Amino acid sequence: MKLFVYALFVGVLAGCVHSPTAAERASADYGSYPSNYQALVQQYLYAKLKDPSSVMYNNWRSPARSYDGQYSGYRVCVDVNS
């Protein structure tokens, strides 16, 4: 199962990255749909946050296929307040 948590880094190597073609996106292996995506994200962030017991999650979006030219899988967007 593949699941990615993305962070936005503005301007970092933006000029060095090319967008994948439609053929590359169509042939990418995304893995199976993560039905337990909320638990997966919470487990990942629990290990990364300084005070994970205070975290609040809001506005969960359903997993969507994502391919950046190197990695393929599902991305999940959620508002996190810690």
PDB file of N, CA, C and O in Angstrom:
ATOM      1  N   MET A   1       0.837  -1.155   0.000  1.00  0.00           N
ATOM      2  CA  MET A   1       0.000   0.000   0.000  1.00  0.00           C
ATOM      3  C   MET A   1       0.893   1.232   0.000  1.00  0.00           C
ATOM      4  O   MET A   1       1.848   1.316   0.771  1.00  0.00           O
ATOM      5  N   LYS A   2       0.585   2.165  -0.847  1.00  0.00           N
ATOM      6  CA  LYS A   2       1.403   3.359  -0.971  1.00  0.00           C
ATOM      7  C   LYS A   2       0.600   4.569  -0.535  1.00  0.00           C
ATOM      8  O   LYS A   2      -0.528   4.764  -0.989  1.00  0.00           O
ATOM      9  N   LEU A   3       1.163   5.372   0.327  1.00  0.00           N
ATOM     10  CA  LEU A   3       0.516   6.583   0.783  1.00  0.00           C
ATOM     11  C   LEU A   3       1.592   7.620   1.018  1.00  0.00           C
ATOM     12  O   LEU A   3       2.620   7.332   1.630  1.00  0.00           O
ATOM     13  N   PHE A   4       1.363   8.797   0.543  1.00  0.00           N
ATOM     14  CA  PHE A   4       2.342   9.854   0.698  1.00  0.00           C
ATOM     15  C   PHE A   4       1.745  11.011   1.482  1.00  0.00           C
ATOM     16  O   PHE A   4       0.574  11.353   1.320  1.00  0.00           O
ATOM     17  N   VAL A   5       2.543  11.587   2.306  1.00  0.00           N
ATOM     18  CA  VAL A   5       2.180  12.822   2.972  1.00  0.00           C
ATOM     19  C   VAL A   5       3.080  13.882   2.373  1.00  0.00           C
ATOM     20  O   VAL A   5       4.306  13.805   2.462  1.00  0.00           O
ATOM     21  N   TYR A   6       2.456  14.869   1.765  1.00  0.00           N
ATOM     22  CA  TYR A   6       3.207  15.888   1.066  1.00  0.00           C
ATOM     23  C   TYR A   6       3.326  17.155   1.886  1.00  0.00           C
ATOM     24  O   TYR A   6       2.382  17.545   2.574  1.00  0.00           O
ATOM     25  N   ALA A   7       4.448  17.784   1.822  1.00  0.00           N
ATOM     26  CA  ALA A   7       4.651  19.104   2.394  1.00  0.00           C
ATOM     27  C   ALA A   7       5.007  20.036   1.245  1.00  0.00           C
ATOM     28  O   ALA A   7       5.683  19.629   0.300  1.00  0.00           O
ATOM     29  N   LEU A   8       4.565  21.254   1.318  1.00  0.00           N
ATOM     30  CA  LEU A   8       4.804  22.203   0.240  1.00  0.00           C
ATOM     31  C   LEU A   8       6.058  23.007   0.545  1.00  0.00           C
ATOM     32  O   LEU A   8       6.124  23.701   1.559  1.00  0.00           O
ATOM     33  N   PHE A   9       7.034  22.914  -0.316  1.00  0.00           N
ATOM     34  CA  PHE A   9       8.256  23.683  -0.204  1.00  0.00           C
ATOM     35  C   PHE A   9       8.326  24.599  -1.420  1.00  0.00           C
ATOM     36  O   PHE A   9       8.649  24.158  -2.523  1.00  0.00           O
ATOM     37  N   VAL A  10       8.022  25.862  -1.212  1.00  0.00           N
ATOM     38  CA  VAL A  10       7.936  26.816  -2.306  1.00  0.00           C
ATOM     39  C   VAL A  10       9.335  27.154  -2.811  1.00  0.00           C
ATOM     40  O   VAL A  10      10.225  27.520  -2.043  1.00  0.00           O
ATOM     41  N   GLY A  11       9.498  27.023  -4.105  1.00  0.00           N
ATOM     42  CA  GLY A  11      10.723  27.446  -4.747  1.00  0.00           C
ATOM     43  C   GLY A  11      11.891  26.483  -4.669  1.00  0.00           C
ATOM     44  O   GLY A  11      12.948  26.787  -5.224  1.00  0.00           O
ATOM     45  N   VAL A  12      11.764  25.358  -4.022  1.00  0.00           N
ATOM     46  CA  VAL A  12      12.867  24.417  -3.885  1.00  0.00           C
ATOM     47  C   VAL A  12      12.940  23.543  -5.129  1.00  0.00           C
ATOM     48  O   VAL A  12      12.053  22.723  -5.369  1.00  0.00           O
ATOM     49  N   LEU A  13      13.957  23.712  -5.894  1.00  0.00           N
ATOM     50  CA  LEU A  13      14.212  22.931  -7.093  1.00  0.00           C
ATOM     51  C   LEU A  13      13.039  22.909  -8.077  1.00  0.00           C
ATOM     52  O   LEU A  13      12.894  21.966  -8.854  1.00  0.00           O
ATOM     53  N   ALA A  14      12.213  23.940  -8.040  1.00  0.00           N
ATOM     54  CA  ALA A  14      11.040  23.965  -8.913  1.00  0.00           C
ATOM     55  C   ALA A  14      11.443  23.965 -10.383  1.00  0.00           C
ATOM     56  O   ALA A  14      10.732  23.401 -11.214  1.00  0.00           O
ATOM     57  N   GLY A  15      12.548  24.575 -10.710  1.00  0.00           N
ATOM     58  CA  GLY A  15      12.985  24.623 -12.093  1.00  0.00           C
ATOM     59  C   GLY A  15      13.608  23.324 -12.579  1.00  0.00           C
ATOM     60  O   GLY A  15      13.785  23.157 -13.785  1.00  0.00           O
ATOM     61  N   CYS A  16      13.945  22.405 -11.694  1.00  0.00           N
ATOM     62  CA  CYS A  16      14.604  21.164 -12.068  1.00  0.00           C
ATOM     63  C   CYS A  16      13.639  19.999 -12.273  1.00  0.00           C
ATOM     64  O   CYS A  16      14.053  18.924 -12.707  1.00  0.00           O
ATOM     65  N   VAL A  17      12.383  20.196 -11.973  1.00  0.00           N
ATOM     66  CA  VAL A  17      11.413  19.110 -12.020  1.00  0.00           C
ATOM     67  C   VAL A  17      10.562  19.224 -13.276  1.00  0.00           C
ATOM     68  O   VAL A  17      10.084  20.307 -13.613  1.00  0.00           O
ATOM     69  N   HIS A  18      10.376  18.111 -13.962  1.00  0.00           N
ATOM     70  CA  HIS A  18       9.486  18.110 -15.129  1.00  0.00           C
ATOM     71  C   HIS A  18       8.190  17.409 -14.769  1.00  0.00           C
ATOM     72  O   HIS A  18       8.171  16.514 -13.924  1.00  0.00           O
ATOM     73  N   SER A  19       7.122  17.814 -15.406  1.00  0.00           N
ATOM     74  CA  SER A  19       5.834  17.182 -15.166  1.00  0.00           C
ATOM     75  C   SER A  19       5.776  15.863 -15.922  1.00  0.00           C
ATOM     76  O   SER A  19       6.249  15.776 -17.055  1.00  0.00           O
ATOM     77  N   PRO A  20       5.199  14.834 -15.302  1.00  0.00           N
ATOM     78  CA  PRO A  20       5.087  13.549 -16.003  1.00  0.00           C
ATOM     79  C   PRO A  20       4.093  13.655 -17.156  1.00  0.00           C
ATOM     80  O   PRO A  20       3.128  14.417 -17.097  1.00  0.00           O
ATOM     81  N   THR A  21       4.344  12.889 -18.186  1.00  0.00           N
ATOM     82  CA  THR A  21       3.452  12.871 -19.339  1.00  0.00           C
ATOM     83  C   THR A  21       2.197  12.069 -19.013  1.00  0.00           C
ATOM     84  O   THR A  21       2.146  11.361 -18.008  1.00  0.00           O
ATOM     85  N   ALA A  22       1.189  12.186 -19.870  1.00  0.00           N
ATOM     86  CA  ALA A  22      -0.049  11.427 -19.680  1.00  0.00           C
ATOM     87  C   ALA A  22       0.223   9.926 -19.731  1.00  0.00           C
ATOM     88  O   ALA A  22      -0.389   9.155 -18.990  1.00  0.00           O
ATOM     89  N   ALA A  23       1.137   9.513 -20.603  1.00  0.00           N
ATOM     90  CA  ALA A  23       1.477   8.094 -20.714  1.00  0.00           C
ATOM     91  C   ALA A  23       2.162   7.597 -19.434  1.00  0.00           C
ATOM     92  O   ALA A  23       1.898   6.485 -18.978  1.00  0.00           O
ATOM     93  N   GLU A  24       3.037   8.419 -18.862  1.00  0.00           N
ATOM     94  CA  GLU A  24       3.707   8.039 -17.616  1.00  0.00           C
ATOM     95  C   GLU A  24       2.696   7.916 -16.475  1.00  0.00           C
ATOM     96  O   GLU A  24       2.764   6.976 -15.684  1.00  0.00           O
ATOM     97  N   ARG A  25       1.763   8.861 -16.391  1.00  0.00           N
ATOM     98  CA  ARG A  25       0.742   8.798 -15.342  1.00  0.00           C
ATOM     99  C   ARG A  25      -0.164   7.581 -15.513  1.00  0.00           C
ATOM    100  O   ARG A  25      -0.558   6.955 -14.530  1.00  0.00           O
ATOM    101  N   ALA A  26      -0.493   7.246 -16.763  1.00  0.00           N
ATOM    102  CA  ALA A  26      -1.385   6.107 -17.024  1.00  0.00           C
ATOM    103  C   ALA A  26      -0.720   4.773 -16.687  1.00  0.00           C
ATOM    104  O   ALA A  26      -1.396   3.831 -16.275  1.00  0.00           O
ATOM    105  N   SER A  27       0.592   4.690 -16.859  1.00  0.00           N
ATOM    106  CA  SER A  27       1.281   3.417 -16.623  1.00  0.00           C
ATOM    107  C   SER A  27       1.863   3.295 -15.213  1.00  0.00           C
ATOM    108  O   SER A  27       2.449   2.265 -14.881  1.00  0.00           O
ATOM    109  N   ALA A  28       1.712   4.320 -14.385  1.00  0.00           N
ATOM    110  CA  ALA A  28       2.270   4.292 -13.029  1.00  0.00           C
ATOM    111  C   ALA A  28       1.514   3.303 -12.148  1.00  0.00           C
ATOM    112  O   ALA A  28       0.307   3.114 -12.304  1.00  0.00           O
ATOM    113  N   ASP A  29       2.235   2.675 -11.221  1.00  0.00           N
ATOM    114  CA  ASP A  29       1.633   1.745 -10.264  1.00  0.00           C
ATOM    115  C   ASP A  29       1.273   2.518  -9.003  1.00  0.00           C
ATOM    116  O   ASP A  29       2.153   2.895  -8.229  1.00  0.00           O
ATOM    117  N   TYR A  30      -0.017   2.753  -8.796  1.00  0.00           N
ATOM    118  CA  TYR A  30      -0.471   3.516  -7.638  1.00  0.00           C
ATOM    119  C   TYR A  30      -0.717   2.647  -6.417  1.00  0.00           C
ATOM    120  O   TYR A  30      -0.868   3.171  -5.313  1.00  0.00           O
ATOM    121  N   GLY A  31      -0.761   1.362  -6.584  1.00  0.00           N
ATOM    122  CA  GLY A  31      -1.048   0.474  -5.465  1.00  0.00           C
ATOM    123  C   GLY A  31      -2.543   0.427  -5.200  1.00  0.00           C
ATOM    124  O   GLY A  31      -3.329   0.985  -5.965  1.00  0.00           O
ATOM    125  N   SER A  32      -2.940  -0.234  -4.124  1.00  0.00           N
ATOM    126  CA  SER A  32      -4.358  -0.358  -3.808  1.00  0.00           C
ATOM    127  C   SER A  32      -4.840   0.890  -3.061  1.00  0.00           C
ATOM    128  O   SER A  32      -4.063   1.565  -2.386  1.00  0.00           O
ATOM    129  N   TYR A  33      -6.134   1.181  -3.197  1.00  0.00           N
ATOM    130  CA  TYR A  33      -6.737   2.342  -2.552  1.00  0.00           C
ATOM    131  C   TYR A  33      -6.654   2.167  -1.032  1.00  0.00           C
ATOM    132  O   TYR A  33      -7.069   1.133  -0.509  1.00  0.00           O
ATOM    133  N   PRO A  34      -6.125   3.165  -0.321  1.00  0.00           N
ATOM    134  CA  PRO A  34      -5.961   3.046   1.139  1.00  0.00           C
ATOM    135  C   PRO A  34      -7.262   3.355   1.883  1.00  0.00           C
ATOM    136  O   PRO A  34      -7.538   4.515   2.189  1.00  0.00           O
ATOM    137  N   SER A  35      -8.049   2.339   2.171  1.00  0.00           N
ATOM    138  CA  SER A  35      -9.327   2.552   2.845  1.00  0.00           C
ATOM    139  C   SER A  35      -9.139   3.046   4.283  1.00  0.00           C
ATOM    140  O   SER A  35     -10.040   3.680   4.831  1.00  0.00           O
ATOM    141  N   ASN A  36      -8.004   2.774   4.895  1.00  0.00           N
ATOM    142  CA  ASN A  36      -7.729   3.220   6.264  1.00  0.00           C
ATOM    143  C   ASN A  36      -6.750   4.406   6.272  1.00  0.00           C
ATOM    144  O   ASN A  36      -5.873   4.491   7.131  1.00  0.00           O
ATOM    145  N   TYR A  37      -6.914   5.307   5.313  1.00  0.00           N
ATOM    146  CA  TYR A  37      -5.960   6.402   5.141  1.00  0.00           C
ATOM    147  C   TYR A  37      -5.886   7.325   6.355  1.00  0.00           C
ATOM    148  O   TYR A  37      -4.812   7.848   6.650  1.00  0.00           O
ATOM    149  N   GLN A  38      -6.989   7.542   7.065  1.00  0.00           N
ATOM    150  CA  GLN A  38      -6.932   8.426   8.229  1.00  0.00           C
ATOM    151  C   GLN A  38      -6.019   7.845   9.309  1.00  0.00           C
ATOM    152  O   GLN A  38      -5.217   8.571   9.897  1.00  0.00           O
ATOM    153  N   ALA A  39      -6.133   6.567   9.570  1.00  0.00           N
ATOM    154  CA  ALA A  39      -5.281   5.927  10.569  1.00  0.00           C
ATOM    155  C   ALA A  39      -3.815   5.948  10.125  1.00  0.00           C
ATOM    156  O   ALA A  39      -2.925   6.143  10.954  1.00  0.00           O
ATOM    157  N   LEU A  40      -3.557   5.752   8.846  1.00  0.00           N
ATOM    158  CA  LEU A  40      -2.176   5.770   8.341  1.00  0.00           C
ATOM    159  C   LEU A  40      -1.536   7.144   8.514  1.00  0.00           C
ATOM    160  O   LEU A  40      -0.385   7.243   8.939  1.00  0.00           O
ATOM    161  N   VAL A  41      -2.270   8.196   8.188  1.00  0.00           N
ATOM    162  CA  VAL A  41      -1.747   9.559   8.340  1.00  0.00           C
ATOM    163  C   VAL A  41      -1.522   9.869   9.816  1.00  0.00           C
ATOM    164  O   VAL A  41      -0.494  10.437  10.183  1.00  0.00           O
ATOM    165  N   GLN A  42      -2.478   9.497  10.659  1.00  0.00           N
ATOM    166  CA  GLN A  42      -2.343   9.766  12.091  1.00  0.00           C
ATOM    167  C   GLN A  42      -1.154   9.021  12.699  1.00  0.00           C
ATOM    168  O   GLN A  42      -0.442   9.580  13.534  1.00  0.00           O
ATOM    169  N   GLN A  43      -0.933   7.785  12.298  1.00  0.00           N
ATOM    170  CA  GLN A  43       0.217   7.026  12.794  1.00  0.00           C
ATOM    171  C   GLN A  43       1.525   7.678  12.355  1.00  0.00           C
ATOM    172  O   GLN A  43       2.469   7.779  13.139  1.00  0.00           O
ATOM    173  N   TYR A  44       1.574   8.117  11.105  1.00  0.00           N
ATOM    174  CA  TYR A  44       2.790   8.760  10.590  1.00  0.00           C
ATOM    175  C   TYR A  44       3.085  10.044  11.362  1.00  0.00           C
ATOM    176  O   TYR A  44       4.210  10.259  11.813  1.00  0.00           O
ATOM    177  N   LEU A  45       2.072  10.895  11.512  1.00  0.00           N
ATOM    178  CA  LEU A  45       2.288  12.172  12.183  1.00  0.00           C
ATOM    179  C   LEU A  45       2.530  12.009  13.677  1.00  0.00           C
ATOM    180  O   LEU A  45       3.233  12.823  14.275  1.00  0.00           O
ATOM    181  N   TYR A  46       1.967  10.983  14.286  1.00  0.00           N
ATOM    182  CA  TYR A  46       2.182  10.747  15.708  1.00  0.00           C
ATOM    183  C   TYR A  46       3.676  10.629  16.013  1.00  0.00           C
ATOM    184  O   TYR A  46       4.149  11.133  17.032  1.00  0.00           O
ATOM    185  N   ALA A  47       4.405   9.971  15.139  1.00  0.00           N
ATOM    186  CA  ALA A  47       5.847   9.777  15.342  1.00  0.00           C
ATOM    187  C   ALA A  47       6.650  11.035  15.011  1.00  0.00           C
ATOM    188  O   ALA A  47       7.795  11.162  15.443  1.00  0.00           O
ATOM    189  N   LYS A  48       6.066  11.971  14.249  1.00  0.00           N
ATOM    190  CA  LYS A  48       6.809  13.149  13.799  1.00  0.00           C
ATOM    191  C   LYS A  48       6.563  14.402  14.639  1.00  0.00           C
ATOM    192  O   LYS A  48       7.435  15.266  14.717  1.00  0.00           O
ATOM    193  N   LEU A  49       5.399  14.515  15.265  1.00  0.00           N
ATOM    194  CA  LEU A  49       5.039  15.734  15.974  1.00  0.00           C
ATOM    195  C   LEU A  49       5.627  15.782  17.379  1.00  0.00           C
ATOM    196  O   LEU A  49       5.833  14.749  18.015  1.00  0.00           O
ATOM    197  N   LYS A  50       5.890  16.987  17.850  1.00  0.00           N
ATOM    198  CA  LYS A  50       6.474  17.178  19.175  1.00  0.00           C
ATOM    199  C   LYS A  50       5.483  16.802  20.284  1.00  0.00           C
ATOM    200  O   LYS A  50       5.858  16.158  21.264  1.00  0.00           O
ATOM    201  N   ASP A  51       4.219  17.207  20.124  1.00  0.00           N
ATOM    202  CA  ASP A  51       3.180  16.882  21.111  1.00  0.00           C
ATOM    203  C   ASP A  51       1.984  16.263  20.381  1.00  0.00           C
ATOM    204  O   ASP A  51       0.976  16.936  20.166  1.00  0.00           O
ATOM    205  N   PRO A  52       2.090  14.995  20.002  1.00  0.00           N
ATOM    206  CA  PRO A  52       1.045  14.382  19.180  1.00  0.00           C
ATOM    207  C   PRO A  52      -0.302  14.240  19.886  1.00  0.00           C
ATOM    208  O   PRO A  52      -1.323  14.070  19.219  1.00  0.00           O
ATOM    209  N   SER A  53      -0.329  14.305  21.206  1.00  0.00           N
ATOM    210  CA  SER A  53      -1.601  14.165  21.914  1.00  0.00           C
ATOM    211  C   SER A  53      -2.485  15.399  21.760  1.00  0.00           C
ATOM    212  O   SER A  53      -3.683  15.332  22.037  1.00  0.00           O
ATOM    213  N   SER A  54      -1.915  16.528  21.321  1.00  0.00           N
ATOM    214  CA  SER A  54      -2.692  17.757  21.175  1.00  0.00           C
ATOM    215  C   SER A  54      -3.153  18.009  19.742  1.00  0.00           C
ATOM    216  O   SER A  54      -3.819  19.010  19.476  1.00  0.00           O
ATOM    217  N   VAL A  55      -2.814  17.128  18.831  1.00  0.00           N
ATOM    218  CA  VAL A  55      -3.113  17.369  17.414  1.00  0.00           C
ATOM    219  C   VAL A  55      -4.611  17.280  17.141  1.00  0.00           C
ATOM    220  O   VAL A  55      -5.318  16.457  17.724  1.00  0.00           O
ATOM    221  N   MET A  56      -5.079  18.149  16.238  1.00  0.00           N
ATOM    222  CA  MET A  56      -6.466  18.138  15.788  1.00  0.00           C
ATOM    223  C   MET A  56      -6.468  18.034  14.265  1.00  0.00           C
ATOM    224  O   MET A  56      -5.743  18.765  13.590  1.00  0.00           O
ATOM    225  N   TYR A  57      -7.279  17.131  13.727  1.00  0.00           N
ATOM    226  CA  TYR A  57      -7.389  16.912  12.288  1.00  0.00           C
ATOM    227  C   TYR A  57      -8.752  17.419  11.816  1.00  0.00           C
ATOM    228  O   TYR A  57      -9.772  17.119  12.437  1.00  0.00           O
ATOM    229  N   ASN A  58      -8.774  18.173  10.738  1.00  0.00           N
ATOM    230  CA  ASN A  58     -10.013  18.700  10.168  1.00  0.00           C
ATOM    231  C   ASN A  58      -9.962  18.645   8.654  1.00  0.00           C
ATOM    232  O   ASN A  58      -8.886  18.614   8.057  1.00  0.00           O
ATOM    233  N   ASN A  59     -11.132  18.632   8.041  1.00  0.00           N
ATOM    234  CA  ASN A  59     -11.262  18.734   6.579  1.00  0.00           C
ATOM    235  C   ASN A  59     -10.520  17.635   5.829  1.00  0.00           C
ATOM    236  O   ASN A  59      -9.746  17.920   4.916  1.00  0.00           O
ATOM    237  N   TRP A  60     -10.749  16.394   6.205  1.00  0.00           N
ATOM    238  CA  TRP A  60     -10.140  15.272   5.502  1.00  0.00           C
ATOM    239  C   TRP A  60     -10.649  15.242   4.068  1.00  0.00           C
ATOM    240  O   TRP A  60     -11.852  15.376   3.841  1.00  0.00           O
ATOM    241  N   ARG A  61      -9.767  15.070   3.104  1.00  0.00           N
ATOM    242  CA  ARG A  61     -10.140  14.851   1.704  1.00  0.00           C
ATOM    243  C   ARG A  61      -9.829  13.405   1.371  1.00  0.00           C
ATOM    244  O   ARG A  61      -8.886  12.824   1.909  1.00  0.00           O
ATOM    245  N   SER A  62     -10.607  12.837   0.500  1.00  0.00           N
ATOM    246  CA  SER A  62     -10.396  11.443   0.095  1.00  0.00           C
ATOM    247  C   SER A  62      -9.072  11.300  -0.629  1.00  0.00           C
ATOM    248  O   SER A  62      -8.619  12.243  -1.278  1.00  0.00           O
ATOM    249  N   PRO A  63      -8.441  10.134  -0.529  1.00  0.00           N
ATOM    250  CA  PRO A  63      -7.189   9.907  -1.253  1.00  0.00           C
ATOM    251  C   PRO A  63      -7.380  10.072  -2.760  1.00  0.00           C
ATOM    252  O   PRO A  63      -8.396   9.668  -3.326  1.00  0.00           O
ATOM    253  N   ALA A  64      -6.386  10.670  -3.380  1.00  0.00           N
ATOM    254  CA  ALA A  64      -6.397  10.866  -4.829  1.00  0.00           C
ATOM    255  C   ALA A  64      -5.074  10.358  -5.389  1.00  0.00           C
ATOM    256  O   ALA A  64      -4.029  10.484  -4.750  1.00  0.00           O
ATOM    257  N   ARG A  65      -5.128   9.792  -6.572  1.00  0.00           N
ATOM    258  CA  ARG A  65      -3.893   9.313  -7.195  1.00  0.00           C
ATOM    259  C   ARG A  65      -2.939  10.477  -7.428  1.00  0.00           C
ATOM    260  O   ARG A  65      -3.347  11.580  -7.789  1.00  0.00           O
ATOM    261  N   SER A  66      -1.663  10.201  -7.213  1.00  0.00           N
ATOM    262  CA  SER A  66      -0.651  11.237  -7.376  1.00  0.00           C
ATOM    263  C   SER A  66       0.613  10.620  -7.955  1.00  0.00           C
ATOM    264  O   SER A  66       1.059   9.556  -7.525  1.00  0.00           O
ATOM    265  N   TYR A  67       1.174  11.303  -8.928  1.00  0.00           N
ATOM    266  CA  TYR A  67       2.439  10.860  -9.546  1.00  0.00           C
ATOM    267  C   TYR A  67       3.235  12.094  -9.897  1.00  0.00           C
ATOM    268  O   TYR A  67       2.752  12.953 -10.634  1.00  0.00           O
ATOM    269  N   ASP A  68       4.446  12.198  -9.383  1.00  0.00           N
ATOM    270  CA  ASP A  68       5.265  13.376  -9.616  1.00  0.00           C
ATOM    271  C   ASP A  68       6.417  13.134 -10.585  1.00  0.00           C
ATOM    272  O   ASP A  68       7.300  13.981 -10.718  1.00  0.00           O
ATOM    273  N   GLY A  69       6.418  12.015 -11.247  1.00  0.00           N
ATOM    274  CA  GLY A  69       7.495  11.690 -12.168  1.00  0.00           C
ATOM    275  C   GLY A  69       8.484  10.702 -11.574  1.00  0.00           C
ATOM    276  O   GLY A  69       9.219  10.040 -12.306  1.00  0.00           O
ATOM    277  N   GLN A  70       8.506  10.600 -10.254  1.00  0.00           N
ATOM    278  CA  GLN A  70       9.384   9.656  -9.582  1.00  0.00           C
ATOM    279  C   GLN A  70       8.588   8.716  -8.673  1.00  0.00           C
ATOM    280  O   GLN A  70       8.813   7.506  -8.686  1.00  0.00           O
ATOM    281  N   TYR A  71       7.669   9.261  -7.893  1.00  0.00           N
ATOM    282  CA  TYR A  71       6.889   8.476  -6.945  1.00  0.00           C
ATOM    283  C   TYR A  71       5.422   8.475  -7.352  1.00  0.00           C
ATOM    284  O   TYR A  71       4.886   9.489  -7.799  1.00  0.00           O
ATOM    285  N   SER A  72       4.787   7.327  -7.190  1.00  0.00           N
ATOM    286  CA  SER A  72       3.353   7.244  -7.453  1.00  0.00           C
ATOM    287  C   SER A  72       2.677   6.619  -6.253  1.00  0.00           C
ATOM    288  O   SER A  72       3.270   5.801  -5.550  1.00  0.00           O
ATOM    289  N   GLY A  73       1.447   7.003  -6.023  1.00  0.00           N
ATOM    290  CA  GLY A  73       0.685   6.493  -4.897  1.00  0.00           C
ATOM    291  C   GLY A  73      -0.551   7.342  -4.710  1.00  0.00           C
ATOM    292  O   GLY A  73      -1.106   7.861  -5.678  1.00  0.00           O
ATOM    293  N   TYR A  74      -0.985   7.488  -3.473  1.00  0.00           N
ATOM    294  CA  TYR A  74      -2.159   8.289  -3.153  1.00  0.00           C
ATOM    295  C   TYR A  74      -1.758   9.429  -2.238  1.00  0.00           C
ATOM    296  O   TYR A  74      -0.936   9.246  -1.339  1.00  0.00           O
ATOM    297  N   ARG A  75      -2.329  10.599  -2.456  1.00  0.00           N
ATOM    298  CA  ARG A  75      -2.087  11.732  -1.579  1.00  0.00           C
ATOM    299  C   ARG A  75      -3.365  12.025  -0.821  1.00  0.00           C
ATOM    300  O   ARG A  75      -4.469  11.836  -1.333  1.00  0.00           O
ATOM    301  N   VAL A  76      -3.202  12.482   0.393  1.00  0.00           N
ATOM    302  CA  VAL A  76      -4.335  12.823   1.245  1.00  0.00           C
ATOM    303  C   VAL A  76      -4.106  14.228   1.770  1.00  0.00           C
ATOM    304  O   VAL A  76      -3.023  14.547   2.259  1.00  0.00           O
ATOM    305  N   CYS A  77      -5.116  15.058   1.669  1.00  0.00           N
ATOM    306  CA  CYS A  77      -5.036  16.407   2.216  1.00  0.00           C
ATOM    307  C   CYS A  77      -5.879  16.479   3.485  1.00  0.00           C
ATOM    308  O   CYS A  77      -7.002  15.977   3.537  1.00  0.00           O
ATOM    309  N   VAL A  78      -5.315  17.109   4.495  1.00  0.00           N
ATOM    310  CA  VAL A  78      -6.018  17.285   5.772  1.00  0.00           C
ATOM    311  C   VAL A  78      -5.425  18.509   6.464  1.00  0.00           C
ATOM    312  O   VAL A  78      -4.232  18.783   6.340  1.00  0.00           O
ATOM    313  N   ASP A  79      -6.252  19.233   7.182  1.00  0.00           N
ATOM    314  CA  ASP A  79      -5.781  20.348   7.996  1.00  0.00           C
ATOM    315  C   ASP A  79      -5.343  19.783   9.340  1.00  0.00           C
ATOM    316  O   ASP A  79      -6.088  19.051   9.991  1.00  0.00           O
ATOM    317  N   VAL A  80      -4.126  20.130   9.745  1.00  0.00           N
ATOM    318  CA  VAL A  80      -3.572  19.628  11.012  1.00  0.00           C
ATOM    319  C   VAL A  80      -3.229  20.814  11.891  1.00  0.00           C
ATOM    320  O   VAL A  80      -2.521  21.730  11.471  1.00  0.00           O
ATOM    321  N   ASN A  81      -3.738  20.789  13.122  1.00  0.00           N
ATOM    322  CA  ASN A  81      -3.440  21.824  14.089  1.00  0.00           C
ATOM    323  C   ASN A  81      -2.783  21.147  15.287  1.00  0.00           C
ATOM    324  O   ASN A  81      -3.403  20.328  15.965  1.00  0.00           O
ATOM    325  N   SER A  82      -1.537  21.493  15.539  1.00  0.00           N
ATOM    326  CA  SER A  82      -0.821  20.865  16.634  1.00  0.00           C
ATOM    327  C   SER A  82      -0.168  21.910  17.504  1.00  0.00           C
ATOM    328  O   SER A  82       0.488  21.571  18.489  1.00  0.00           O
TER     329      SER A  82
END
